[in-house]
Amino acid sequence: MISKEEYRNLKAYYDYQRLREYNKEKLRERINQLLEQFDDEEDFDRPIPWGWVPKDPKWRLWNE
């Protein structure tokens, strides 16, 4: 915990760090929402778009 005196001495620093932490938490919340949304295979996009090639080579077909 940040003491009142310490906060007063480094207000700009702590305000910025708290802003960063707030945004990280919001991003984590949004990522978790997206993961929950796509947890059900019924929500998957079908069919796979023509010409799409996976970035991870282990999922590519022989001719990609």
PQR file with spaces between the fields and no chain letter, atoms N, CA, C, O and H, PARSE charges and radii, in Angstrom:
ATOM       1  N    MET     1       0.837   -1.166    0.000 -0.4000 1.5000
ATOM       2  CA   MET     1       0.000    0.000    0.000 -0.0000 2.0000
ATOM       3  C    MET     1       0.889    1.238    0.000  0.5500 1.7000
ATOM       4  O    MET     1       1.951    1.255    0.622 -0.5500 1.4000
ATOM       5  N    ILE     2       0.448    2.251   -0.692 -0.4000 1.5000
ATOM       6  CA   ILE     2       1.196    3.497   -0.793 -0.0000 2.0000
ATOM       7  C    ILE     2       0.755    4.420    0.338  0.5500 1.7000
ATOM       8  O    ILE     2      -0.433    4.691    0.514 -0.5500 1.4000
ATOM       9  H    ILE     2      -0.415    2.237   -1.197  0.4000 1.0000
ATOM      10  N    SER     3       1.737    4.896    1.097 -0.4000 1.5000
ATOM      11  CA   SER     3       1.393    5.807    2.192 -0.0000 2.0000
ATOM      12  C    SER     3       1.039    7.187    1.631  0.5500 1.7000
ATOM      13  O    SER     3       1.398    7.525    0.503 -0.5500 1.4000
ATOM      14  H    SER     3       2.702    4.676    0.954  0.4000 1.0000
ATOM      15  N    LYS     4       0.344    7.956    2.424 -0.4000 1.5000
ATOM      16  CA   LYS     4      -0.079    9.296    2.016 -0.0000 2.0000
ATOM      17  C    LYS     4       1.128   10.177    1.702  0.5500 1.7000
ATOM      18  O    LYS     4       1.133   10.903    0.709 -0.5500 1.4000
ATOM      19  H    LYS     4       0.053    7.682    3.341  0.4000 1.0000
ATOM      20  N    GLU     5       2.147   10.107    2.554 -0.4000 1.5000
ATOM      21  CA   GLU     5       3.352   10.921    2.356 -0.0000 2.0000
ATOM      22  C    GLU     5       4.095   10.506    1.082  0.5500 1.7000
ATOM      23  O    GLU     5       4.529   11.347    0.293 -0.5500 1.4000
ATOM      24  H    GLU     5       2.143    9.517    3.361  0.4000 1.0000
ATOM      25  N    GLU     6       4.228    9.200    0.905 -0.4000 1.5000
ATOM      26  CA   GLU     6       4.910    8.692   -0.290 -0.0000 2.0000
ATOM      27  C    GLU     6       4.152    9.107   -1.547  0.5500 1.7000
ATOM      28  O    GLU     6       4.760    9.486   -2.548 -0.5500 1.4000
ATOM      29  H    GLU     6       3.876    8.517    1.545  0.4000 1.0000
ATOM      30  N    TYR     7       2.828    9.034   -1.491 -0.4000 1.5000
ATOM      31  CA   TYR     7       2.013    9.435   -2.637 -0.0000 2.0000
ATOM      32  C    TYR     7       2.201   10.916   -2.960  0.5500 1.7000
ATOM      33  O    TYR     7       2.335   11.295   -4.124 -0.5500 1.4000
ATOM      34  H    TYR     7       2.334    8.727   -0.678  0.4000 1.0000
ATOM      35  N    ARG     8       2.208   11.736   -1.931 -0.4000 1.5000
ATOM      36  CA   ARG     8       2.398   13.174   -2.151 -0.0000 2.0000
ATOM      37  C    ARG     8       3.741   13.475   -2.792  0.5500 1.7000
ATOM      38  O    ARG     8       3.841   14.345   -3.657 -0.5500 1.4000
ATOM      39  H    ARG     8       2.099   11.428   -0.986  0.4000 1.0000
ATOM      40  N    ASN     9       4.784   12.749   -2.365 -0.4000 1.5000
ATOM      41  CA   ASN     9       6.132   12.985   -2.900 -0.0000 2.0000
ATOM      42  C    ASN     9       6.270   12.557   -4.358  0.5500 1.7000
ATOM      43  O    ASN     9       7.021   13.166   -5.119 -0.5500 1.4000
ATOM      44  H    ASN     9       4.703   12.042   -1.663  0.4000 1.0000
ATOM      45  N    LEU    10       5.549   11.516   -4.743 -0.4000 1.5000
ATOM      46  CA   LEU    10       5.683   10.965   -6.104 -0.0000 2.0000
ATOM      47  C    LEU    10       4.314   10.845   -6.785  0.5500 1.7000
ATOM      48  O    LEU    10       4.023    9.835   -7.426 -0.5500 1.4000
ATOM      49  H    LEU    10       4.939   11.021   -4.125  0.4000 1.0000
ATOM      50  N    LYS    11       3.495   11.858   -6.646 -0.4000 1.5000
ATOM      51  CA   LYS    11       2.115   11.814   -7.135 -0.0000 2.0000
ATOM      52  C    LYS    11       2.028   11.458   -8.623  0.5500 1.7000
ATOM      53  O    LYS    11       1.272   10.559   -8.991 -0.5500 1.4000
ATOM      54  H    LYS    11       3.732   12.678   -6.125  0.4000 1.0000
ATOM      55  N    ALA    12       2.773   12.132   -9.470 -0.4000 1.5000
ATOM      56  CA   ALA    12       2.703   11.884  -10.913 -0.0000 2.0000
ATOM      57  C    ALA    12       3.079   10.432  -11.240  0.5500 1.7000
ATOM      58  O    ALA    12       2.437    9.785  -12.067 -0.5500 1.4000
ATOM      59  H    ALA    12       3.388   12.862   -9.171  0.4000 1.0000
ATOM      60  N    TYR    13       4.112    9.944  -10.586 -0.4000 1.5000
ATOM      61  CA   TYR    13       4.555    8.566  -10.817 -0.0000 2.0000
ATOM      62  C    TYR    13       3.457    7.568  -10.432  0.5500 1.7000
ATOM      63  O    TYR    13       3.119    6.678  -11.212 -0.5500 1.4000
ATOM      64  H    TYR    13       4.634   10.470   -9.914  0.4000 1.0000
ATOM      65  N    TYR    14       2.908    7.724   -9.230 -0.4000 1.5000
ATOM      66  CA   TYR    14       1.884    6.790   -8.770 -0.0000 2.0000
ATOM      67  C    TYR    14       0.589    6.904   -9.575  0.5500 1.7000
ATOM      68  O    TYR    14      -0.076    5.901   -9.836 -0.5500 1.4000
ATOM      69  H    TYR    14       3.182    8.448   -8.597  0.4000 1.0000
ATOM      70  N    ASP    15       0.240    8.109   -9.959 -0.4000 1.5000
ATOM      71  CA   ASP    15      -0.959    8.269  -10.791 -0.0000 2.0000
ATOM      72  C    ASP    15      -0.798    7.533  -12.110  0.5500 1.7000
ATOM      73  O    ASP    15      -1.726    6.873  -12.578 -0.5500 1.4000
ATOM      74  H    ASP    15       0.780    8.923   -9.747  0.4000 1.0000
ATOM      75  N    TYR    16       0.393    7.648  -12.714 -0.4000 1.5000
ATOM      76  CA   TYR    16       0.645    6.969  -13.981 -0.0000 2.0000
ATOM      77  C    TYR    16       0.636    5.450  -13.803  0.5500 1.7000
ATOM      78  O    TYR    16       0.046    4.733  -14.612 -0.5500 1.4000
ATOM      79  H    TYR    16       1.147    8.184  -12.334  0.4000 1.0000
ATOM      80  N    GLN    17       1.288    4.960  -12.751 -0.4000 1.5000
ATOM      81  CA   GLN    17       1.330    3.518  -12.506 -0.0000 2.0000
ATOM      82  C    GLN    17      -0.065    2.964  -12.240  0.5500 1.7000
ATOM      83  O    GLN    17      -0.392    1.864  -12.687 -0.5500 1.4000
ATOM      84  H    GLN    17       1.768    5.542  -12.094  0.4000 1.0000
ATOM      85  N    ARG    18      -0.883    3.714  -11.519 -0.4000 1.5000
ATOM      86  CA   ARG    18      -2.244    3.275  -11.250 -0.0000 2.0000
ATOM      87  C    ARG    18      -3.082    3.302  -12.527  0.5500 1.7000
ATOM      88  O    ARG    18      -3.943    2.441  -12.712 -0.5500 1.4000
ATOM      89  H    ARG    18      -0.617    4.607  -11.155  0.4000 1.0000
ATOM      90  N    LEU    19      -2.848    4.264  -13.402 -0.4000 1.5000
ATOM      91  CA   LEU    19      -3.537    4.309  -14.688 -0.0000 2.0000
ATOM      92  C    LEU    19      -3.168    3.087  -15.531  0.5500 1.7000
ATOM      93  O    LEU    19      -4.037    2.473  -16.150 -0.5500 1.4000
ATOM      94  H    LEU    19      -2.148    4.963  -13.252  0.4000 1.0000
ATOM      95  N    ARG    20      -1.888    2.737  -15.556 -0.4000 1.5000
ATOM      96  CA   ARG    20      -1.446    1.545  -16.285 -0.0000 2.0000
ATOM      97  C    ARG    20      -2.105    0.294  -15.732  0.5500 1.7000
ATOM      98  O    ARG    20      -2.581   -0.554  -16.488 -0.5500 1.4000
ATOM      99  H    ARG    20      -1.182    3.236  -15.053  0.4000 1.0000
ATOM     100  N    GLU    21      -2.133    0.181  -14.406 -0.4000 1.5000
ATOM     101  CA   GLU    21      -2.732   -1.001  -13.773 -0.0000 2.0000
ATOM     102  C    GLU    21      -4.219   -1.088  -14.077  0.5500 1.7000
ATOM     103  O    GLU    21      -4.742   -2.175  -14.326 -0.5500 1.4000
ATOM     104  H    GLU    21      -1.747    0.869  -13.792  0.4000 1.0000
ATOM     105  N    TYR    22      -4.899    0.042  -14.057 -0.4000 1.5000
ATOM     106  CA   TYR    22      -6.328    0.079  -14.390 -0.0000 2.0000
ATOM     107  C    TYR    22      -6.558   -0.446  -15.802  0.5500 1.7000
ATOM     108  O    TYR    22      -7.449   -1.265  -16.025 -0.5500 1.4000
ATOM     109  H    TYR    22      -4.474    0.925  -13.854  0.4000 1.0000
ATOM     110  N    ASN    23      -5.756    0.023  -16.753 -0.4000 1.5000
ATOM     111  CA   ASN    23      -5.921   -0.400  -18.137 -0.0000 2.0000
ATOM     112  C    ASN    23      -5.573   -1.869  -18.330  0.5500 1.7000
ATOM     113  O    ASN    23      -6.211   -2.547  -19.135 -0.5500 1.4000
ATOM     114  H    ASN    23      -5.032    0.688  -16.572  0.4000 1.0000
ATOM     115  N    LYS    24      -4.580   -2.374  -17.616 -0.4000 1.5000
ATOM     116  CA   LYS    24      -4.257   -3.803  -17.679 -0.0000 2.0000
ATOM     117  C    LYS    24      -5.431   -4.642  -17.185  0.5500 1.7000
ATOM     118  O    LYS    24      -5.782   -5.655  -17.789 -0.5500 1.4000
ATOM     119  H    LYS    24      -4.062   -1.823  -16.963  0.4000 1.0000
ATOM     120  N    GLU    25      -6.036   -4.204  -16.069 -0.4000 1.5000
ATOM     121  CA   GLU    25      -7.175   -4.952  -15.530 -0.0000 2.0000
ATOM     122  C    GLU    25      -8.352   -4.940  -16.492  0.5500 1.7000
ATOM     123  O    GLU    25      -9.016   -5.961  -16.671 -0.5500 1.4000
ATOM     124  H    GLU    25      -5.750   -3.381  -15.578  0.4000 1.0000
ATOM     125  N    LYS    26      -8.617   -3.793  -17.116 -0.4000 1.5000
ATOM     126  CA   LYS    26      -9.707   -3.705  -18.094 -0.0000 2.0000
ATOM     127  C    LYS    26      -9.431   -4.618  -19.282  0.5500 1.7000
ATOM     128  O    LYS    26     -10.341   -5.283  -19.776 -0.5500 1.4000
ATOM     129  H    LYS    26      -8.077   -2.963  -16.970  0.4000 1.0000
ATOM     130  N    LEU    27      -8.190   -4.656  -19.741 -0.4000 1.5000
ATOM     131  CA   LEU    27      -7.817   -5.514  -20.861 -0.0000 2.0000
ATOM     132  C    LEU    27      -7.982   -6.989  -20.495  0.5500 1.7000
ATOM     133  O    LEU    27      -8.490   -7.776  -21.294 -0.5500 1.4000
ATOM     134  H    LEU    27      -7.451   -4.116  -19.339  0.4000 1.0000
ATOM     135  N    ARG    28      -7.552   -7.362  -19.287 -0.4000 1.5000
ATOM     136  CA   ARG    28      -7.731   -8.755  -18.839 -0.0000 2.0000
ATOM     137  C    ARG    28      -9.209   -9.129  -18.795  0.5500 1.7000
ATOM     138  O    ARG    28      -9.587  -10.228  -19.202 -0.5500 1.4000
ATOM     139  H    ARG    28      -7.140   -6.723  -18.638  0.4000 1.0000
ATOM     140  N    GLU    29     -10.045   -8.217  -18.300 -0.4000 1.5000
ATOM     141  CA   GLU    29     -11.485   -8.479  -18.254 -0.0000 2.0000
ATOM     142  C    GLU    29     -12.035   -8.725  -19.656  0.5500 1.7000
ATOM     143  O    GLU    29     -12.806   -9.659  -19.872 -0.5500 1.4000
ATOM     144  H    GLU    29      -9.738   -7.325  -17.969  0.4000 1.0000
ATOM     145  N    ARG    30     -11.638   -7.887  -20.598 -0.4000 1.5000
ATOM     146  CA   ARG    30     -12.139   -8.009  -21.974 -0.0000 2.0000
ATOM     147  C    ARG    30     -11.665   -9.304  -22.619  0.5500 1.7000
ATOM     148  O    ARG    30     -12.429   -9.971  -23.317 -0.5500 1.4000
ATOM     149  H    ARG    30     -11.011   -7.128  -20.423  0.4000 1.0000
ATOM     150  N    ILE    31     -10.407   -9.661  -22.386 -0.4000 1.5000
ATOM     151  CA   ILE    31      -9.875  -10.906  -22.938 -0.0000 2.0000
ATOM     152  C    ILE    31     -10.639  -12.097  -22.370  0.5500 1.7000
ATOM     153  O    ILE    31     -10.985  -13.022  -23.104 -0.5500 1.4000
ATOM     154  H    ILE    31      -9.786   -9.119  -21.819  0.4000 1.0000
ATOM     155  N    ASN    32     -10.902  -12.077  -21.067 -0.4000 1.5000
ATOM     156  CA   ASN    32     -11.672  -13.171  -20.455 -0.0000 2.0000
ATOM     157  C    ASN    32     -13.076  -13.238  -21.035  0.5500 1.7000
ATOM     158  O    ASN    32     -13.599  -14.333  -21.246 -0.5500 1.4000
ATOM     159  H    ASN    32     -10.621  -11.325  -20.470  0.4000 1.0000
ATOM     160  N    GLN    33     -13.697  -12.096  -21.298 -0.4000 1.5000
ATOM     161  CA   GLN    33     -15.028  -12.092  -21.919 -0.0000 2.0000
ATOM     162  C    GLN    33     -14.979  -12.726  -23.303  0.5500 1.7000
ATOM     163  O    GLN    33     -15.858  -13.509  -23.663 -0.5500 1.4000
ATOM     164  H    GLN    33     -13.273  -11.207  -21.127  0.4000 1.0000
ATOM     165  N    LEU    34     -13.953  -12.390  -24.078 -0.4000 1.5000
ATOM     166  CA   LEU    34     -13.818  -12.965  -25.416 -0.0000 2.0000
ATOM     167  C    LEU    34     -13.582  -14.473  -25.349  0.5500 1.7000
ATOM     168  O    LEU    34     -14.143  -15.229  -26.142 -0.5500 1.4000
ATOM     169  H    LEU    34     -13.238  -11.754  -23.785  0.4000 1.0000
ATOM     170  N    LEU    35     -12.759  -14.903  -24.411 -0.4000 1.5000
ATOM     171  CA   LEU    35     -12.505  -16.336  -24.266 -0.0000 2.0000
ATOM     172  C    LEU    35     -13.785  -17.080  -23.906  0.5500 1.7000
ATOM     173  O    LEU    35     -14.046  -18.162  -24.431 -0.5500 1.4000
ATOM     174  H    LEU    35     -12.303  -14.289  -23.767  0.4000 1.0000
ATOM     175  N    GLU    36     -14.577  -16.503  -23.015 -0.4000 1.5000
ATOM     176  CA   GLU    36     -15.845  -17.126  -22.654 -0.0000 2.0000
ATOM     177  C    GLU    36     -16.803  -17.148  -23.839  0.5500 1.7000
ATOM     178  O    GLU    36     -17.534  -18.120  -24.031 -0.5500 1.4000
ATOM     179  H    GLU    36     -14.365  -15.624  -22.589  0.4000 1.0000
ATOM     180  N    GLN    37     -16.803  -16.078  -24.634 -0.4000 1.5000
ATOM     181  CA   GLN    37     -17.701  -15.979  -25.784 -0.0000 2.0000
ATOM     182  C    GLN    37     -17.397  -17.064  -26.813  0.5500 1.7000
ATOM     183  O    GLN    37     -18.319  -17.619  -27.411 -0.5500 1.4000
ATOM     184  H    GLN    37     -16.209  -15.288  -24.479  0.4000 1.0000
ATOM     185  N    PHE    38     -16.138  -17.368  -27.026 -0.4000 1.5000
ATOM     186  CA   PHE    38     -15.753  -18.331  -28.049 -0.0000 2.0000
ATOM     187  C    PHE    38     -15.449  -19.701  -27.467  0.5500 1.7000
ATOM     188  O    PHE    38     -14.863  -20.546  -28.144 -0.5500 1.4000
ATOM     189  H    PHE    38     -15.390  -16.917  -26.541  0.4000 1.0000
ATOM     190  N    ASP    39     -15.838  -19.929  -26.229 -0.4000 1.5000
ATOM     191  CA   ASP    39     -15.623  -21.226  -25.603 -0.0000 2.0000
ATOM     192  C    ASP    39     -16.547  -22.282  -26.205  0.5500 1.7000
ATOM     193  O    ASP    39     -16.241  -23.474  -26.171 -0.5500 1.4000
ATOM     194  H    ASP    39     -16.314  -19.242  -25.679  0.4000 1.0000
ATOM     195  N    ASP    40     -17.673  -21.841  -26.755 -0.4000 1.5000
ATOM     196  CA   ASP    40     -18.663  -22.748  -27.332 -0.0000 2.0000
ATOM     197  C    ASP    40     -18.430  -22.854  -28.833  0.5500 1.7000
ATOM     198  O    ASP    40     -18.419  -21.842  -29.533 -0.5500 1.4000
ATOM     199  H    ASP    40     -17.921  -20.873  -26.782  0.4000 1.0000
ATOM     200  N    GLU    41     -18.247  -24.060  -29.327 -0.4000 1.5000
ATOM     201  CA   GLU    41     -17.966  -24.265  -30.751 -0.0000 2.0000
ATOM     202  C    GLU    41     -19.094  -23.765  -31.644  0.5500 1.7000
ATOM     203  O    GLU    41     -18.869  -23.506  -32.826 -0.5500 1.4000
ATOM     204  H    GLU    41     -18.257  -24.883  -28.759  0.4000 1.0000
ATOM     205  N    GLU    42     -20.283  -23.625  -31.111 -0.4000 1.5000
ATOM     206  CA   GLU    42     -21.392  -23.103  -31.917 -0.0000 2.0000
ATOM     207  C    GLU    42     -21.140  -21.669  -32.351  0.5500 1.7000
ATOM     208  O    GLU    42     -21.728  -21.206  -33.329 -0.5500 1.4000
ATOM     209  H    GLU    42     -20.465  -23.835  -30.151  0.4000 1.0000
ATOM     210  N    ASP    43     -20.278  -20.963  -31.639 -0.4000 1.5000
ATOM     211  CA   ASP    43     -19.974  -19.571  -31.960 -0.0000 2.0000
ATOM     212  C    ASP    43     -18.854  -19.437  -32.999  0.5500 1.7000
ATOM     213  O    ASP    43     -18.553  -18.327  -33.438 -0.5500 1.4000
ATOM     214  H    ASP    43     -19.801  -21.339  -30.845  0.4000 1.0000
ATOM     215  N    PHE    44     -18.249  -20.533  -33.388 -0.4000 1.5000
ATOM     216  CA   PHE    44     -17.158  -20.475  -34.362 -0.0000 2.0000
ATOM     217  C    PHE    44     -17.684  -20.025  -35.723  0.5500 1.7000
ATOM     218  O    PHE    44     -18.816  -20.329  -36.098 -0.5500 1.4000
ATOM     219  H    PHE    44     -18.494  -21.435  -33.032  0.4000 1.0000
ATOM     220  N    ASP    45     -16.836  -19.291  -36.458 -0.4000 1.5000
ATOM     221  CA   ASP    45     -17.168  -18.924  -37.831 -0.0000 2.0000
ATOM     222  C    ASP    45     -17.014  -20.146  -38.723  0.5500 1.7000
ATOM     223  O    ASP    45     -15.997  -20.836  -38.667 -0.5500 1.4000
ATOM     224  H    ASP    45     -15.916  -19.044  -36.153  0.4000 1.0000
ATOM     225  N    ARG    46     -18.006  -20.408  -39.530 -0.4000 1.5000
ATOM     226  CA   ARG    46     -17.945  -21.507  -40.498 -0.0000 2.0000
ATOM     227  C    ARG    46     -18.469  -21.000  -41.821  0.5500 1.7000
ATOM     228  O    ARG    46     -19.397  -20.191  -41.809 -0.5500 1.4000
ATOM     229  H    ARG    46     -18.832  -19.847  -39.575  0.4000 1.0000
ATOM     230  N    PRO    47     -17.973  -21.392  -42.904 -0.5600 1.5000
ATOM     231  CA   PRO    47     -16.770  -22.189  -43.100  0.2800 2.0000
ATOM     232  C    PRO    47     -15.521  -21.318  -42.973  0.5500 1.7000
ATOM     233  O    PRO    47     -15.602  -20.094  -42.868 -0.5500 1.4000
ATOM     234  N    ILE    48     -14.372  -21.979  -42.984 -0.4000 1.5000
ATOM     235  CA   ILE    48     -13.099  -21.249  -42.956 -0.0000 2.0000
ATOM     236  C    ILE    48     -12.970  -20.510  -44.283  0.5500 1.7000
ATOM     237  O    ILE    48     -13.215  -21.100  -45.335 -0.5500 1.4000
ATOM     238  H    ILE    48     -14.306  -22.973  -43.069  0.4000 1.0000
ATOM     239  N    PRO    49     -12.591  -19.230  -44.258 -0.5600 1.5000
ATOM     240  CA   PRO    49     -12.466  -18.469  -45.508  0.2800 2.0000
ATOM     241  C    PRO    49     -11.444  -19.099  -46.461  0.5500 1.7000
ATOM     242  O    PRO    49     -10.399  -19.588  -46.032 -0.5500 1.4000
ATOM     243  N    TRP    50     -11.761  -19.078  -47.756 -0.4000 1.5000
ATOM     244  CA   TRP    50     -10.873  -19.633  -48.772 -0.0000 2.0000
ATOM     245  C    TRP    50      -9.564  -18.856  -48.767  0.5500 1.7000
ATOM     246  O    TRP    50      -9.560  -17.627  -48.696 -0.5500 1.4000
ATOM     247  H    TRP    50     -12.610  -18.680  -48.105  0.4000 1.0000
ATOM     248  N    GLY    51      -8.477  -19.569  -48.843 -0.4000 1.5000
ATOM     249  CA   GLY    51      -7.158  -18.952  -48.908 -0.0000 2.0000
ATOM     250  C    GLY    51      -6.535  -18.672  -47.546  0.5500 1.7000
ATOM     251  O    GLY    51      -5.393  -18.217  -47.478 -0.5500 1.4000
ATOM     252  H    GLY    51      -8.481  -20.568  -48.900  0.4000 1.0000
ATOM     253  N    TRP    52      -7.258  -18.933  -46.465 -0.4000 1.5000
ATOM     254  CA   TRP    52      -6.701  -18.694  -45.130 -0.0000 2.0000
ATOM     255  C    TRP    52      -5.656  -19.752  -44.819  0.5500 1.7000
ATOM     256  O    TRP    52      -5.868  -20.942  -45.051 -0.5500 1.4000
ATOM     257  H    TRP    52      -8.185  -19.302  -46.521  0.4000 1.0000
ATOM     258  N    VAL    53      -4.528  -19.302  -44.291 -0.4000 1.5000
ATOM     259  CA   VAL    53      -3.442  -20.208  -43.918 -0.0000 2.0000
ATOM     260  C    VAL    53      -3.105  -19.925  -42.456  0.5500 1.7000
ATOM     261  O    VAL    53      -2.846  -18.777  -42.097 -0.5500 1.4000
ATOM     262  H    VAL    53      -4.356  -18.335  -44.103  0.4000 1.0000
ATOM     263  N    PRO    54      -3.103  -20.956  -41.607 -0.5600 1.5000
ATOM     264  CA   PRO    54      -2.768  -20.744  -40.199  0.2800 2.0000
ATOM     265  C    PRO    54      -1.356  -20.190  -40.027  0.5500 1.7000
ATOM     266  O    PRO    54      -0.439  -20.578  -40.751 -0.5500 1.4000
ATOM     267  N    LYS    55      -1.189  -19.296  -39.080 -0.4000 1.5000
ATOM     268  CA   LYS    55       0.137  -18.754  -38.789 -0.0000 2.0000
ATOM     269  C    LYS    55       1.041  -19.814  -38.189  0.5500 1.7000
ATOM     270  O    LYS    55       2.246  -19.824  -38.441 -0.5500 1.4000
ATOM     271  H    LYS    55      -1.935  -18.981  -38.492  0.4000 1.0000
ATOM     272  N    ASP    56       0.460  -20.712  -37.392 -0.4000 1.5000
ATOM     273  CA   ASP    56       1.237  -21.785  -36.776 -0.0000 2.0000
ATOM     274  C    ASP    56       1.420  -22.909  -37.794  0.5500 1.7000
ATOM     275  O    ASP    56       0.439  -23.534  -38.198 -0.5500 1.4000
ATOM     276  H    ASP    56      -0.519  -20.704  -37.187  0.4000 1.0000
ATOM     277  N    PRO    57       2.661  -23.179  -38.216 -0.5600 1.5000
ATOM     278  CA   PRO    57       2.920  -24.176  -39.258  0.2800 2.0000
ATOM     279  C    PRO    57       2.409  -25.578  -38.926  0.5500 1.7000
ATOM     280  O    PRO    57       2.139  -26.349  -39.847 -0.5500 1.4000
ATOM     281  N    LYS    58       2.269  -25.934  -37.668 -0.4000 1.5000
ATOM     282  CA   LYS    58       1.847  -27.289  -37.342 -0.0000 2.0000
ATOM     283  C    LYS    58       0.403  -27.549  -37.764  0.5500 1.7000
ATOM     284  O    LYS    58      -0.003  -28.711  -37.812 -0.5500 1.4000
ATOM     285  H    LYS    58       2.488  -25.307  -36.920  0.4000 1.0000
ATOM     286  N    TRP    59      -0.393  -26.520  -38.072 -0.4000 1.5000
ATOM     287  CA   TRP    59      -1.780  -26.696  -38.484 -0.0000 2.0000
ATOM     288  C    TRP    59      -1.985  -26.497  -39.984  0.5500 1.7000
ATOM     289  O    TRP    59      -3.115  -26.550  -40.470 -0.5500 1.4000
ATOM     290  H    TRP    59      -0.063  -25.577  -38.033  0.4000 1.0000
ATOM     291  N    ARG    60      -0.903  -26.270  -40.714 -0.4000 1.5000
ATOM     292  CA   ARG    60      -1.006  -26.077  -42.162 -0.0000 2.0000
ATOM     293  C    ARG    60      -1.120  -27.412  -42.872  0.5500 1.7000
ATOM     294  O    ARG    60      -0.586  -28.423  -42.416 -0.5500 1.4000
ATOM     295  H    ARG    60       0.015  -26.227  -40.319  0.4000 1.0000
ATOM     296  N    LEU    61      -1.810  -27.401  -43.974 -0.4000 1.5000
ATOM     297  CA   LEU    61      -1.894  -28.588  -44.826 -0.0000 2.0000
ATOM     298  C    LEU    61      -0.634  -28.701  -45.661  0.5500 1.7000
ATOM     299  O    LEU    61       0.165  -27.767  -45.721 -0.5500 1.4000
ATOM     300  H    LEU    61      -2.244  -26.580  -44.345  0.4000 1.0000
ATOM     301  N    TRP    62      -0.456  -29.840  -46.301 -0.4000 1.5000
ATOM     302  CA   TRP    62       0.747  -30.096  -47.083 -0.0000 2.0000
ATOM     303  C    TRP    62       0.977  -29.088  -48.202  0.5500 1.7000
ATOM     304  O    TRP    62       2.121  -28.858  -48.594 -0.5500 1.4000
ATOM     305  H    TRP    62      -1.105  -30.599  -46.252  0.4000 1.0000
ATOM     306  N    ASN    63      -0.086  -28.483  -48.723 -0.4000 1.5000
ATOM     307  CA   ASN    63       0.052  -27.601  -49.893 -0.0000 2.0000
ATOM     308  C    ASN    63      -0.026  -26.117  -49.521  0.5500 1.7000
ATOM     309  O    ASN    63      -0.227  -25.279  -50.400 -0.5500 1.4000
ATOM     310  H    ASN    63      -1.015  -28.670  -48.405  0.4000 1.0000
ATOM     311  N    GLU    64       0.126  -25.783  -48.253 -0.4000 1.5000
ATOM     312  CA   GLU    64       0.042  -24.369  -47.858 -0.0000 2.0000
ATOM     313  C    GLU    64       1.411  -23.805  -47.546  0.5500 1.7000
ATOM     314  O    GLU    64       1.530  -22.631  -47.197 -0.5500 1.4000
ATOM     315  H    GLU    64       0.289  -26.464  -47.540  0.4000 1.0000
